[in-house]
Amino acid sequence: MENFITSISLATKMLSNDYVGFTFFVGCMAMMAASAFFFFSMNDFDTKWKTSILVSGLITFIAAVHYWYMRDYWATVGESPTFFRYVDWVLTVPLMCVEFYLILKVAGAKKSLMWKLIAASIVMLVTGYFGEAVYNTGTGPAVWGLISGLAYFYIVYEIWFGSAKQLAEQAGGAVLTAHKTLCWFVLVGWAIYPLGYMAGTPGWYEGLGNLGLNMDVIYNIGDAINKIGFGLVVYGAALAAKKTA
């Protein structure tokens, strides 16, 4: 109860023109609502899709909890909650990779595919954190950002052209449609994160910071779109499969 009252108190300190704090608050509420939707809809589907819906709810729930803390951190300290954000990502992004494996199991996807995607996502996030928060001077951000980018493009290659694509084509129907949509989320939606990284770290791309881009706003919008969107795509595939069953 005391924590709740403290959070309300911090929220009242937010200025009306604090668009960063606003996106933290809206992101938290949106992902909390999405979690409730996914959890309550789980029992509408058979076991094959129930796990995928559960993971979708876990992704948005974990993010909502972290956004609650990040909002309070921003309201109290007035600085980007980089550490909390990366803790959130290192939990939720691998789960988003797990979604590819879960929807492709029907076509015979092996756990090796899941572990490859998880490993690449962890490398992408850990090296991104090094570049943004640890080795964030000189050439550090560029070097660590390059490694992070290579891990990201490995994920893109695997789902667009590798074994994941072949499995999706074998499955066809709702699985193929969902896979293609999730691929676009990774290619286009996840591209928001490198933008935020470049806006917040020094390098040849420093001009981005002069365009008025705030990395927290970029990240907050990206998180809401990508995490909720991922879940809705999986929900849509489960619904389509149920109708054709």
C-alpha positions in Angstrom: 0.0 0.0 0.0 2.8 2.4 0.9 4.5 1.7 -2.5 1.2 2.4 -4.3 0.8 5.7 -2.5 4.4 6.6 -3.2 3.9 5.9 -6.9 0.7 8.1 -7.0 2.7 10.9 -5.3 5.5 10.6 -7.9 3.0 10.7 -10.7 1.5 13.9 -9.4 5.0 15.5 -9.7 5.0 14.9 -13.4 4.8 18.1 -15.4 2.1 18.5 -18.0 4.8 18.9 -20.8 6.8 15.9 -19.6 6.3 13.8 -22.8 8.9 11.3 -21.7 7.1 10.6 -18.4 3.8 10.5 -20.3 5.1 7.7 -22.6 6.4 5.7 -19.6 2.9 6.0 -18.0 1.0 5.1 -21.2 3.4 2.3 -22.0 2.9 0.8 -18.5 -0.9 1.0 -18.7 -1.1 -0.3 -22.3 1.1 -3.4 -21.6 -0.8 -4.1 -18.4 -4.1 -4.1 -20.3 -2.6 -6.3 -23.0 -1.4 -8.8 -20.4 -4.9 -9.1 -18.9 -6.3 -9.6 -22.4 -3.9 -12.4 -23.3 -4.2 -14.2 -19.9 -8.0 -14.2 -19.9 -8.1 -15.4 -23.6 -5.8 -18.4 -23.0 -8.5 -20.9 -22.3 -10.2 -20.1 -25.6 -7.6 -22.1 -27.5 -6.2 -25.6 -27.4 -2.9 -26.6 -25.8 -0.9 -25.9 -29.0 -1.7 -22.2 -29.0 -2.3 -21.7 -25.3 1.4 -21.7 -24.6 2.0 -19.1 -27.3 -0.7 -16.8 -25.8 0.7 -17.4 -22.3 4.2 -16.2 -23.5 2.6 -13.2 -25.2 1.0 -12.3 -21.8 4.3 -12.8 -20.0 6.1 -10.5 -22.4 3.7 -7.6 -21.8 3.4 -8.3 -18.1 7.2 -8.3 -17.5 7.4 -5.1 -19.5 4.5 -3.4 -17.6 6.2 -4.2 -14.2 9.5 -2.7 -15.5 7.7 0.3 -16.9 6.1 0.9 -13.5 9.6 1.2 -12.0 11.1 3.1 -14.9 8.3 5.7 -14.7 9.0 6.2 -11.0 12.8 6.3 -11.7 12.3 9.0 -14.3 9.9 11.0 -12.1 12.4 10.8 -9.1 15.8 11.1 -10.8 15.0 12.7 -14.2 17.4 10.4 -16.0 17.0 7.6 -18.5 16.5 4.3 -16.6 19.0 2.5 -18.8 19.8 -0.4 -16.4 16.1 -1.2 -15.8 15.3 -1.0 -19.5 18.0 -3.6 -20.4 16.9 -5.9 -17.6 13.4 -5.7 -19.2 14.8 -6.4 -22.6 17.0 -9.3 -21.6 13.9 -11.0 -20.2 11.3 -10.1 -22.9 13.2 -10.1 -26.2 14.4 -13.8 -25.8 10.7 -14.6 -25.1 9.7 -12.9 -28.3 12.2 -15.1 -30.1 10.6 -18.1 -28.4 7.3 -17.1 -30.1 8.9 -18.0 -33.5 9.7 -21.5 -32.2 6.3 -22.0 -30.6 4.3 -21.2 -33.8 6.7 -23.2 -35.9 6.5 -26.4 -33.8 3.6 -27.5 -35.9 6.0 -27.8 -38.9 8.6 -29.7 -36.8 10.8 -26.8 -35.5 13.6 -28.1 -33.2 14.7 -26.6 -30.0 18.0 -25.8 -31.6 16.3 -23.0 -33.6 14.9 -21.5 -30.4 18.3 -21.6 -28.6 20.0 -20.0 -31.6 17.6 -17.1 -31.6 17.7 -16.7 -27.9 21.5 -16.7 -27.9 21.7 -14.1 -30.7 19.2 -11.9 -28.8 21.2 -12.0 -25.6 24.4 -11.1 -27.5 22.5 -8.3 -29.1 21.3 -6.9 -25.8 24.4 -7.4 -23.7 26.7 -5.7 -26.2 24.1 -3.0 -26.7 24.2 -2.4 -22.9 28.0 -2.3 -22.9 28.0 0.4 -25.7 25.3 2.5 -24.1 26.1 2.3 -20.4 29.5 0.8 -19.8 32.0 1.6 -22.6 30.1 4.7 -23.7 33.0 7.0 -24.6 35.4 7.2 -27.6 34.9 4.3 -30.1 33.1 2.1 -27.5 29.5 2.8 -28.6 30.4 2.2 -32.3 32.3 -1.1 -31.6 29.8 -2.6 -29.3 26.9 -1.3 -31.4 28.4 -3.1 -34.4 28.5 -6.4 -32.6 25.0 -5.8 -31.4 23.9 -5.0 -34.9 25.5 -8.2 -36.3 23.6 -10.3 -33.8 20.4 -8.5 -34.8 21.0 -9.2 -38.5 21.7 -12.8 -37.7 18.2 -13.0 -36.3 16.8 -11.2 -39.3 18.5 -13.6 -41.7 17.4 -16.7 -39.8 13.7 -15.8 -39.7 13.6 -14.3 -43.2 15.8 -16.6 -45.2 17.0 -19.5 -42.9 15.4 -22.6 -41.5 12.6 -20.6 -39.8 11.3 -19.4 -43.1 11.4 -22.9 -44.6 9.4 -24.3 -41.6 6.8 -21.5 -42.0 6.3 -22.3 -45.6 5.9 -26.0 -44.8 3.2 -25.1 -42.2 1.4 -22.7 -44.4 -2.0 -21.1 -43.5 -2.2 -19.1 -40.3 1.3 -20.1 -39.2 2.9 -18.7 -42.4 0.8 -15.5 -42.2 1.8 -15.0 -38.5 5.5 -15.8 -39.2 5.6 -13.2 -42.1 4.0 -10.5 -39.9 6.4 -11.2 -37.0 9.3 -11.0 -39.4 8.2 -7.5 -40.4 8.0 -6.6 -36.8 11.6 -7.6 -36.3 12.8 -5.9 -39.4 10.9 -2.7 -39.2 9.7 -2.4 -35.6 12.9 -3.5 -34.0 14.8 -0.9 -36.1 13.5 1.7 -33.7 16.0 0.5 -31.1 19.2 1.2 -33.1 17.7 4.6 -33.7 17.4 5.2 -29.9 20.8 3.8 -29.3 22.4 6.1 -31.8 20.5 9.1 -30.5 21.9 8.4 -27.0 25.5 7.5 -27.7 28.4 9.3 -29.3 29.7 8.4 -32.8 29.4 9.4 -36.4 25.6 9.4 -36.0 25.6 12.0 -33.3 23.6 14.3 -35.5 20.5 12.3 -34.6 20.6 13.9 -31.2 20.3 17.3 -32.8 17.1 16.3 -34.5 15.2 16.4 -31.2 15.1 12.6 -30.9 14.8 11.5 -27.3 15.8 7.8 -26.9 13.4 7.2 -24.1 10.4 8.3 -26.2 11.7 6.2 -29.1 12.2 3.1 -26.9 8.9 3.5 -25.1 6.9 3.8 -28.3 8.9 0.9 -29.8 8.3 -1.3 -26.8 4.5 -0.7 -26.8 4.2 -1.4 -30.6 6.5 -4.4 -30.8 5.5 -6.2 -27.6 1.8 -5.8 -27.8 1.9 -6.2 -31.6 3.8 -9.5 -31.3 1.1 -10.8 -29.0 -1.8 -9.7 -31.2 -0.2 -11.4 -34.2 0.0 -14.7 -32.3 -3.5 -14.2 -31.0 -4.8 -13.6 -34.5 -3.0 -16.8 -35.8 -4.6 -18.8 -32.9 -8.0 -17.4 -33.8 -7.6 -18.2 -37.5 -6.4 -21.7 -36.7 -9.4 -22.2 -34.4 -11.9 -21.2 -37.1 -10.4 -23.5 -39.7 -10.1 -26.5 -37.3 
